[in-house]
Amino acid sequence: MATEDADLGLEHEHGAYLDQVADTVGLLADVSRADVLLYAIGAAERIGVVAQARPHSVPPIHTDNVLGERANPIENSLIFRALSSGQYVNGQTQGPYGAVVTQEVFPIEYDGQVVGALSIEKSLIEHERHQRRSRAFQEAVRNFQWAVSHHLMPCLEDMSPFGEYDGILIVDTNRRIQYASGLANNLYRRLGTMDLLPGKRLSILRDSDDELVARALKAGHCLEEEAEEGAFIWIKKAVPLYSPAGWRQWLPWESGKPRLAGALFMIHNATQERKKEQILKLKEALLEEIQHRVKNSLQTIISLLRMQARRAESEETRHVLEDSIARLLSVAAVHDFLYNPGERIVDLRQLSDRILKETARGAVAPDKAIELALDGPTVYLPANQATPCALVINELLLNALEHGYSDQSDGTVSITLKETIDDIMIEIRDDGSGLPDNFDAQLDSSLGLSIVRTLVEDGLAGHFELRNHGGVAALVTFPKSPIGDESWTELE
């Protein structure tokens, strides 16, 4: 259900009252098997749609959003008749795409003044089906519609939808079944009730159902419960039904008072849904445990490597271990971003910032004043691209810090992110000493840059380039991975 201020210039009290009515029309659309539109009268007699509810029990008529649409006397003649007369009207009208639909319109009054109208619209097929149902059901639905239009059922606001596979019973004030849908009969057969339900008392069938309806009738309030009974899990709803006072309205003490006419009792078999939810929760719990153990294992490996680096006697060995630690920290950073079991994408900007703070800063020599900067928009990556990206950024940052500032004590290393329709670009730039003259001959012997080239070309299907640019600019360009790519589901 959706609502909108249609800019009709509604009076505050009228608008607030119609908002309350709008909150209750969702279940009405389901039970009526019809679209429900709420019209309001604004300033200068402007009339427009301020709320729309589509049924969950049948395909809707208005598949598009019609909120805010203005009514006119030619196309919406029934609406204007109901508003001008203050009386219920019905008939046929033209729906979307020229389809003929049936329309029932209930005027809505506030403080003795007509302020809006409730339009219930259904296809001719659904109208014919409704006409073939029992008179008890037709009367109950009419009473339900009337009660909602008079805002007698504010409790509907918190009720769950009524679906196409739910059963429905109509019971009178003595809790005797007047009508049972075919689905209701089938659901009760699963519980061992083989007889037809109409004419039976709820107490004979099931005490729990009877008790729920009894409480709803006594309180005049909607009730909804979920109960596990044997092998089944049921969602049950009891909604009191009101009707106009009828002939009793002529009695002085009954004038204008609605009459309690019975209740709608709806039942839904939620067994399969709850089992799926339980399986999903179990999978998430197992995945969370695995992720937690992976995180602990990474931290343990990093701690061991740090210990070995401190004890290493060879400077070359220490350097190799520190490089390995930095790479593992990058992997750990990606892992933290993917720690949420439902997460499939990674914010590359946040990931880059994490690498700058946790990885690269530790590689800045104490006697150097090197600033680290990040620029560019938020860029989202699928999980399969995030890990190679993190490793590439880490390697290029470490390479810039290690080789760019051997002859100077200060400078800036920056990461710049860019995004086009098809590609993502990462530029890591320093203002250090630049590339040596014989750099091309040394490129293949550099382990870090060889790792970068492999990750970019093989892992990201992209392009890697290094060039002098007032220092060194490392450019990484790779195509976006489409959302529908199978790799997006690797974590599931």
C-alpha positions as CSV (number, residue, x, y, z in Angstrom):
1,M,0.0,0.0,0.0
2,A,1.2,3.5,-0.8
3,T,0.1,6.9,0.1
4,E,0.9,10.4,-1.0
5,D,0.0,14.0,-0.4
6,A,-1.5,14.8,-3.8
7,D,-1.1,18.6,-3.2
8,L,-4.9,19.1,-3.1
9,G,-4.8,21.7,-0.3
10,L,-6.5,19.4,2.2
11,E,-7.5,20.8,5.5
12,H,-5.3,19.5,8.2
13,E,-8.0,17.6,10.1
14,H,-9.4,16.1,7.0
15,G,-6.0,15.1,5.8
16,A,-5.1,13.5,9.1
17,Y,-8.4,11.5,9.2
18,L,-7.9,10.3,5.6
19,D,-4.3,9.2,6.5
20,Q,-5.8,7.0,9.3
21,V,-8.3,5.5,6.8
22,A,-5.4,4.9,4.3
23,D,-3.5,2.9,6.9
24,T,-6.3,0.3,7.0
25,V,-7.0,-0.4,3.4
26,G,-4.3,-2.9,2.7
27,L,-6.1,-6.0,4.1
28,L,-9.4,-4.7,2.6
29,A,-7.8,-4.9,-0.9
30,D,-6.7,-8.5,-0.2
31,V,-10.1,-9.7,1.2
32,S,-12.1,-7.9,-1.6
33,R,-9.7,-9.2,-4.2
34,A,-9.7,-5.7,-5.7
35,D,-7.6,-2.6,-6.0
36,V,-8.5,0.1,-3.4
37,L,-8.1,3.8,-4.2
38,L,-8.7,6.5,-1.7
39,Y,-9.8,9.8,-3.1
40,A,-9.7,13.1,-1.2
41,I,-11.5,16.5,-1.7
42,G,-9.2,19.4,-1.5
43,A,-9.4,23.1,-1.9
44,A,-11.3,24.5,-4.9
45,E,-13.1,21.1,-5.1
46,R,-9.9,19.4,-6.4
47,I,-10.2,15.6,-6.2
48,G,-7.3,13.2,-6.4
49,V,-5.9,9.8,-5.3
50,V,-4.1,10.0,-2.0
51,A,-3.7,6.3,-1.3
52,Q,-3.5,3.1,-3.3
53,A,-3.6,-0.6,-2.2
54,R,-3.0,-3.5,-4.5
55,P,-4.3,-7.0,-3.5
56,H,-1.9,-9.8,-2.6
57,S,-4.7,-12.4,-3.4
58,V,-5.1,-11.7,-7.1
59,P,-3.3,-9.8,-9.8
60,P,-3.9,-6.0,-9.4
61,I,-5.7,-3.9,-12.0
62,H,-3.6,-0.8,-11.5
63,T,-0.1,-2.1,-12.0
64,D,1.2,1.5,-12.2
65,N,1.4,4.0,-9.5
66,V,-1.7,6.3,-9.7
67,L,-1.0,8.3,-6.6
68,G,-1.5,12.0,-7.1
69,E,-3.7,11.5,-10.2
70,R,-6.6,14.0,-10.4
71,A,-10.2,12.8,-11.0
72,N,-12.5,14.4,-13.6
73,P,-16.3,14.1,-13.9
74,I,-16.2,12.2,-17.2
75,E,-13.7,9.4,-16.5
76,N,-14.5,9.2,-12.8
77,S,-18.3,9.8,-12.8
78,L,-19.0,7.3,-10.0
79,I,-16.5,9.0,-7.7
80,F,-18.2,12.4,-8.3
81,R,-21.7,10.9,-7.7
82,A,-20.7,9.4,-4.4
83,L,-19.0,12.6,-3.3
84,S,-21.9,14.8,-4.3
85,S,-24.6,12.6,-2.9
86,G,-22.9,11.2,0.1
87,Q,-24.2,7.8,-0.8
88,Y,-22.8,4.4,-1.9
89,V,-22.7,3.9,-5.6
90,N,-21.6,1.1,-7.9
91,G,-21.3,0.4,-11.6
92,Q,-18.8,-0.3,-14.4
93,T,-16.0,2.0,-15.6
94,Q,-13.0,1.9,-17.8
95,G,-9.8,0.8,-16.2
96,P,-6.2,0.8,-17.4
97,Y,-5.6,-0.1,-21.1
98,G,-9.3,0.2,-21.8
99,A,-10.3,-2.8,-19.7
100,V,-13.8,-2.7,-18.2
101,V,-13.8,-3.0,-14.4
102,T,-16.5,-2.9,-11.7
103,Q,-16.3,-0.1,-9.2
104,E,-17.9,0.3,-5.8
105,V,-17.5,3.7,-4.1
106,F,-18.1,4.5,-0.4
107,P,-18.2,8.1,0.6
108,I,-16.0,9.0,3.6
109,E,-17.4,11.5,6.1
110,Y,-15.6,13.5,8.8
111,D,-17.6,15.5,11.3
112,G,-20.7,15.4,9.1
113,Q,-18.9,16.5,5.9
114,V,-17.9,14.3,2.9
115,V,-14.1,14.5,2.7
116,G,-13.2,11.6,0.4
117,A,-14.3,8.4,-1.2
118,L,-13.1,4.8,-1.1
119,S,-13.1,3.2,-4.6
120,I,-13.0,-0.6,-4.8
121,E,-12.2,-1.8,-8.3
122,K,-12.0,-5.3,-9.6
123,S,-11.9,-7.1,-12.9
124,L,-15.1,-8.5,-14.5
125,I,-13.7,-12.0,-13.9
126,E,-13.2,-11.4,-10.1
127,H,-16.6,-9.7,-10.0
128,E,-18.3,-12.8,-11.5
129,R,-16.4,-15.1,-9.1
130,H,-17.5,-13.0,-6.2
131,Q,-21.1,-13.1,-7.3
132,R,-21.0,-16.9,-7.3
133,R,-19.8,-17.1,-3.7
134,S,-22.2,-17.6,-0.9
135,R,-24.5,-14.7,0.2
136,A,-22.8,-14.8,3.7
137,F,-19.4,-14.1,2.2
138,Q,-20.7,-11.3,-0.1
139,E,-22.5,-9.7,2.9
140,A,-19.4,-10.0,5.1
141,V,-17.2,-8.4,2.4
142,R,-19.7,-5.5,2.0
143,N,-19.8,-5.0,5.7
144,F,-16.0,-5.0,5.8
145,Q,-15.8,-2.4,3.1
146,W,-18.4,-0.2,4.9
147,A,-16.6,-0.5,8.2
148,V,-13.3,0.6,6.7
149,S,-14.9,3.5,4.9
150,H,-16.3,4.6,8.3
151,H,-12.9,4.1,10.0
152,L,-14.3,1.6,12.5
153,M,-11.3,-0.7,12.2
154,P,-8.0,1.1,13.0
155,C,-6.5,-2.2,14.1
156,L,-6.1,-3.3,10.5
157,E,-3.1,-1.1,10.2
158,D,-0.8,-3.7,11.8
159,M,-2.2,-6.9,10.2
160,S,-0.2,-8.9,7.7
161,P,-1.4,-9.4,4.1
162,F,-4.0,-12.0,3.1
163,G,-2.5,-14.1,0.3
164,E,-3.9,-16.2,-2.5
165,Y,-3.2,-19.5,-0.6
166,D,-4.8,-18.4,2.6
167,G,-8.1,-19.8,3.9
168,I,-10.9,-17.6,5.1
169,L,-13.9,-18.2,7.4
170,I,-17.0,-16.1,8.1
171,V,-18.4,-16.6,11.6
172,D,-21.3,-15.0,13.4
173,T,-21.4,-13.5,16.8
174,N,-22.0,-17.0,18.3
175,R,-18.8,-18.2,16.5
176,R,-20.7,-20.5,14.2
177,I,-19.2,-20.8,10.7
178,Q,-21.3,-19.2,8.0
179,Y,-18.9,-19.5,5.1
180,A,-15.6,-21.4,4.5
181,S,-13.4,-20.9,1.4
182,G,-12.2,-24.0,-0.5
183,L,-8.7,-23.3,0.7
184,A,-9.9,-23.1,4.3
185,N,-11.6,-26.5,4.0
186,N,-8.3,-28.0,2.6
187,L,-6.2,-26.5,5.4
188,Y,-8.5,-27.9,8.0
189,R,-8.4,-31.3,6.4
190,R,-4.7,-31.3,7.1
191,L,-5.7,-31.0,10.7
192,G,-8.0,-34.0,10.6
193,T,-11.3,-32.2,10.0
194,M,-13.0,-34.1,7.1
195,D,-16.5,-32.6,7.3
196,L,-17.6,-29.5,5.6
197,L,-17.1,-26.5,7.8
198,P,-20.2,-24.3,7.3
199,G,-22.7,-24.8,10.1
200,K,-20.0,-26.0,12.6
201,R,-19.0,-24.1,15.7
202,L,-15.3,-23.2,15.9
203,S,-15.1,-24.7,19.4
204,I,-16.0,-28.1,17.9
205,L,-13.2,-27.8,15.4
206,R,-10.3,-26.2,17.3
207,D,-10.3,-24.6,20.7
208,S,-7.4,-22.3,19.9
209,D,-9.2,-20.8,16.8
210,D,-12.4,-20.4,18.8
211,E,-10.6,-18.7,21.7
212,L,-8.8,-16.2,19.3
213,V,-12.1,-15.2,17.6
214,A,-13.9,-14.9,21.0
215,R,-11.2,-12.5,22.2
216,A,-11.4,-10.4,19.0
217,L,-15.2,-10.2,19.3
218,K,-15.2,-9.3,23.0
219,A,-12.5,-6.6,22.5
220,G,-13.8,-5.4,19.1
221,H,-10.2,-5.5,18.0
222,C,-8.2,-7.3,15.3
223,L,-5.9,-10.1,16.6
224,E,-3.1,-12.0,14.9
225,E,-1.2,-14.9,16.2
226,E,1.4,-17.4,15.1
227,A,1.2,-20.9,16.6
228,E,3.1,-24.1,16.2
229,E,0.8,-27.0,16.4
230,G,2.2,-30.4,15.7
231,A,4.1,-30.4,12.4
232,F,2.5,-27.2,11.3
233,I,3.0,-23.5,11.9
234,W,-0.1,-21.4,11.4
235,I,-0.7,-17.7,11.2
236,K,-4.2,-16.9,12.3
237,K,-6.1,-13.6,12.1
238,A,-9.4,-12.6,13.6
239,V,-11.1,-9.4,12.4
240,P,-14.4,-8.2,13.9
241,L,-17.1,-7.4,11.3
242,Y,-19.5,-4.4,11.7
243,S,-22.6,-3.6,9.8
244,P,-25.0,-0.6,9.7
245,A,-27.6,-0.8,12.4
246,G,-30.3,-1.7,9.8
247,W,-33.9,-1.5,11.2
248,R,-32.4,-1.0,14.8
249,Q,-31.3,2.5,13.8
250,W,-34.9,3.6,14.4
251,L,-34.6,2.7,18.1
252,P,-33.6,5.9,20.0
253,W,-30.7,4.1,21.9
254,E,-29.4,2.5,18.7
255,S,-29.5,5.5,16.4
256,G,-26.3,5.7,14.3
257,K,-24.5,2.9,16.1
258,P,-22.8,0.2,14.0
259,R,-23.7,-3.4,14.9
260,L,-21.2,-6.2,15.6
261,A,-22.0,-8.8,12.9
262,G,-19.4,-11.5,13.4
263,A,-15.8,-11.9,12.4
264,L,-13.5,-12.8,9.6
265,F,-11.1,-15.6,10.5
266,M,-8.1,-16.1,8.2
267,I,-5.6,-18.9,8.4
268,H,-2.2,-19.3,6.6
269,N,0.1,-22.3,6.6
270,A,3.5,-20.8,7.3
271,T,5.3,-24.1,7.8
272,Q,7.4,-24.1,4.7
273,E,8.3,-20.4,5.1
274,R,9.5,-20.8,8.6
275,K,11.5,-23.9,7.7
276,K,13.2,-21.9,5.0
277,E,13.9,-19.1,7.4
278,Q,15.4,-21.6,9.9
279,I,17.6,-23.1,7.3
280,L,18.7,-19.7,6.2
281,K,19.5,-18.7,9.8
282,L,21.5,-21.9,10.3
283,K,23.5,-21.2,7.1
284,E,24.2,-17.6,8.2
285,A,25.3,-18.8,11.7
286,L,27.6,-21.4,10.1
287,L,29.0,-18.8,7.7
288,E,29.5,-16.3,10.5
289,E,31.4,-18.9,12.5
290,I,33.6,-19.7,9.5
291,Q,34.2,-16.0,8.8
292,H,35.1,-15.5,12.5
293,R,37.6,-18.4,12.4
294,V,39.1,-17.1,9.1
295,K,39.6,-13.7,10.7
296,N,41.3,-15.2,13.8
297,S,43.5,-17.4,11.5
298,L,44.6,-14.4,9.5
299,Q,45.4,-12.5,12.7
300,T,47.4,-15.4,14.0
301,I,49.4,-15.7,10.8
302,I,50.1,-12.0,10.8
303,S,51.2,-12.1,14.5
304,L,53.6,-15.1,13.8
305,L,55.1,-13.3,10.8
306,R,55.6,-10.1,12.8
307,M,57.4,-12.2,15.5
308,Q,59.6,-13.8,12.8
309,A,60.3,-10.4,11.3
310,R,61.5,-9.0,14.7
311,R,63.8,-12.0,15.1
312,A,65.1,-12.1,11.6
313,E,68.9,-11.4,11.4
314,S,68.9,-10.7,7.7
315,E,67.5,-7.4,6.5
316,E,66.4,-9.1,3.3
317,T,64.4,-11.7,5.3
318,R,62.8,-9.0,7.4
319,H,61.9,-7.1,4.3
320,V,60.2,-10.2,2.7
321,L,58.3,-10.9,5.9
322,E,57.1,-7.3,6.2
323,D,55.9,-7.4,2.6
324,S,54.0,-10.6,3.4
325,I,52.4,-9.0,6.4
326,A,51.2,-6.0,4.4
327,R,49.6,-8.3,1.8
328,L,47.8,-10.3,4.5
329,L,46.6,-7.1,6.0
330,S,45.0,-6.2,2.7
331,V,43.3,-9.5,2.5
332,A,42.1,-9.1,6.1
333,A,40.7,-5.7,5.2
334,V,38.6,-7.2,2.3
335,H,37.5,-10.0,4.6
336,D,36.2,-7.5,7.2
337,F,34.1,-5.8,4.4
338,L,32.6,-9.1,3.5
339,Y,32.1,-10.3,7.1
340,N,28.3,-9.7,6.7
341,P,26.9,-13.0,5.3
342,G,24.5,-11.0,3.1
343,E,27.1,-8.7,1.7
344,R,27.9,-9.1,-2.0
345,I,29.5,-5.8,-2.8
346,V,32.4,-3.8,-1.4
347,D,32.8,0.0,-1.3
348,L,36.2,0.5,-3.0
349,R,36.6,4.0,-1.4
350,Q,36.1,2.6,2.1
351,L,38.4,-0.3,1.3
352,S,41.1,2.1,0.0
353,D,40.8,4.2,3.1
354,R,41.2,1.2,5.3
355,I,44.4,0.1,3.5
356,L,45.8,3.6,3.8
357,K,45.1,3.7,7.5
358,E,46.0,0.2,8.6
359,T,48.6,-1.0,6.0
360,A,50.4,1.9,4.3
361,R,50.9,4.1,7.4
362,G,52.9,1.4,9.1
363,A,55.2,1.3,6.1
364,V,56.1,5.1,6.4
365,A,59.6,5.4,7.9
366,P,59.6,7.4,11.2
367,D,62.0,10.0,9.7
368,K,59.8,10.7,6.7
369,A,56.9,13.1,6.5
370,I,54.8,11.4,3.9
371,E,51.1,12.3,3.6
372,L,48.6,9.8,2.3
373,A,45.5,11.0,0.5
374,L,42.4,9.6,-1.1
375,D,40.2,11.2,-3.7
376,G,37.3,10.1,-5.9
377,P,33.6,9.0,-5.7
378,T,32.2,6.0,-4.0
379,V,32.7,2.9,-6.2
380,Y,31.1,-0.4,-5.6
381,L,32.7,-3.7,-6.6
382,P,31.5,-7.3,-6.5
383,A,33.4,-9.5,-4.0
384,N,35.4,-11.3,-6.7
385,Q,37.0,-8.0,-7.8
386,A,37.5,-6.5,-4.3
387,T,40.3,-8.9,-3.3
388,P,42.6,-8.4,-6.3
389,C,41.9,-4.6,-6.1
390,A,43.0,-4.5,-2.5
391,L,46.2,-6.4,-3.2
392,V,47.0,-4.2,-6.2
393,I,46.4,-1.0,-4.1
394,N,48.5,-2.4,-1.3
395,E,51.4,-3.4,-3.5
396,L,51.5,-0.1,-5.4
397,L,51.4,1.9,-2.2
398,L,54.2,0.0,-0.6
399,N,56.2,0.3,-3.8
400,A,55.7,4.1,-3.9
401,L,56.7,4.4,-0.2
402,E,59.7,2.1,-0.5
403,H,61.3,3.4,-3.7
404,G,59.9,6.9,-4.2
405,Y,61.4,8.7,-1.2
406,S,64.8,7.3,-0.6
407,D,66.3,10.8,-1.5
408,Q,63.7,13.0,0.1
409,S,62.0,13.3,3.5
410,D,58.6,14.5,2.6
411,G,55.9,14.1,0.0
412,T,52.4,12.9,-0.8
413,V,51.1,9.6,-2.0
414,S,47.5,9.6,-3.3
415,I,44.9,7.2,-4.4
416,T,42.4,8.5,-7.0
417,L,39.3,6.6,-8.0
418,K,37.4,7.2,-11.2
419,E,34.3,5.4,-12.7
420,T,32.9,5.5,-16.2
421,I,29.9,3.7,-17.7
422,D,32.1,0.6,-18.5
423,D,35.3,0.9,-16.6
424,I,36.8,1.6,-13.2
425,M,40.2,3.4,-12.9
426,I,42.6,3.5,-10.0
427,E,45.5,5.9,-10.0
428,I,48.2,5.8,-7.3
429,R,50.6,8.7,-7.6
430,D,53.6,9.9,-5.7
431,D,55.8,13.0,-6.0
432,G,59.0,11.1,-5.4
433,S,62.1,10.6,-7.4
434,G,60.4,8.9,-10.4
435,L,61.3,5.8,-12.4
436,P,65.0,5.0,-13.0
437,D,66.3,5.2,-16.6
438,N,66.7,1.4,-16.9
439,F,63.3,0.7,-15.3
440,D,62.0,-1.4,-18.1
441,A,64.8,-3.9,-17.8
442,Q,64.2,-4.1,-14.0
443,L,60.4,-4.5,-14.2
444,D,60.4,-8.3,-14.6
445,S,62.7,-8.8,-11.6
446,S,60.4,-6.9,-9.3
447,L,58.2,-9.4,-7.4
448,G,55.7,-6.7,-6.2
449,L,55.1,-5.3,-9.7
450,S,54.9,-8.8,-11.2
451,I,52.2,-9.6,-8.7
452,V,50.4,-6.4,-9.6
453,R,50.5,-7.1,-13.3
454,T,49.2,-10.6,-12.8
455,L,46.4,-9.5,-10.6
456,V,45.3,-6.7,-13.0
457,E,45.6,-8.7,-16.2
458,D,44.4,-12.1,-15.0
459,G,42.3,-11.3,-12.0
460,L,40.6,-8.1,-13.2
461,A,41.0,-8.5,-17.0
462,G,42.4,-5.0,-17.0
463,H,45.4,-2.9,-18.0
464,F,48.3,-1.8,-15.8
465,E,50.7,1.1,-16.7
466,L,53.5,2.9,-14.9
467,R,54.8,6.3,-16.0
468,N,56.8,9.3,-14.8
469,H,54.5,12.2,-14.0
470,G,56.3,14.5,-11.6
471,G,57.0,11.4,-9.7
472,V,55.4,8.1,-10.6
473,A,51.8,7.5,-11.6
474,A,50.5,3.9,-11.5
475,L,47.3,3.5,-13.6
476,V,45.0,0.5,-13.3
477,T,42.0,0.2,-15.5
478,F,39.6,-2.7,-15.6
479,P,36.0,-3.3,-16.8
480,K,33.1,-3.4,-14.4
481,S,31.8,-6.8,-13.5
482,P,28.0,-6.9,-14.4
483,I,25.6,-7.4,-11.5
484,G,24.3,-10.6,-13.2
485,D,27.8,-12.1,-13.3
486,E,27.9,-15.6,-11.7
487,S,30.9,-14.5,-9.6
488,W,28.6,-12.3,-7.5
489,T,27.1,-15.4,-6.0
490,E,30.4,-17.0,-4.9
491,L,29.8,-16.1,-1.3
492,E,26.4,-17.7,-1.0
